[in-house]
Amino acid sequence: MNTFQALILAIIEGITEFLPVSSTGHMAIASAFFKIEHDAFTKLFEIVIQFGAILSVVVLYWKKFMDFRKFTFYIKLFVAIIPALIFGALFKKHIDNSLESPLFISIVLFAGGVVLLFVDRWFRSSEVIKEEEISYTKALTIGCYQVLAVMFPGLSRSASTIIGGMQQKLTRSLAAEFSFFLAVPTMSAATIKSLYDIWKEEPSVLNTEGIQLLLLGSTVAFVVALLAIRFFIGFLQRNGFRMFGWYRILIGGVLILMIITGKL
């Protein structure tokens, strides 16, 4: 991976991390398009820059996220992350294999788009408008929805958790915010685990050049994500998920055709 490729992946990550279009799927397809070898460093890079993008949540929601007086808020996040940690550890090999299959990711992108066309119609009523009203049971249920994104790369972590929140009667905006907050411990754990695995199995990857690319990618993803979050919340409140559904169907359909015909 060279500097230009790292910048492209970081920009894609920053734009798509909080949109219900799958940042992992977009990066995997971009890697295939630019013929970036999906080696140990690329896998690490994709996770670390996701963590960089996630840090934008802490900055934008600093007062709310760092309000230690509301200790139950952190417990809810801990409860919600448990399913993903368990399934991620149990099915890591399956997940890694799926990430190496552009066709699988493209199909999931397409199928997820079809689902998004109907989400606003399915979950019209909402009763939970404040974070304090999210019960531990609701938090755990949303965490179970996150498992779907863990098991099916290309589905979108944000889409899964936002839909899970809406299914639990959260408003669209609150479901999106809780999804953002949940991403922080989720990606923190994934980043720490990935760095530990690399340090243990292939420490040579963490050379000077590699660390520079990781820092560059994380910084770019962080800055771009700051803008993307603001756009997404406003767009979601006004328009819902339908446009994102059509986008996924279009992109997924084109990619499937390109892969089948050997053009990708």
Secondary structure, 3 states (H helix, E strand, C coil): CCHHHHHHHHHHHHHHCCCCCCHHHHHHHHHHHCCCCCCHHHHHHHHHHHHHHHHHHHHHCHHHHCCCCCHHHHHHHHHHHHHHHHHHHHCHHHHHHHHCCHHHHHHHHHHHHHHHHHHHHHCCCCCECCHHHCCHHHHHHHHHHHHHHHHCCCCCHHHHHHHHHHHCCECHHHHHHHHHHHHHHHHHHHHHHHHHHHHHHCHHHCCHHHHHHHHHHHHHHHHHHHHHHHHHHHHHHHHCCHHHHHHHHHHHHHHHHHHHCCCC
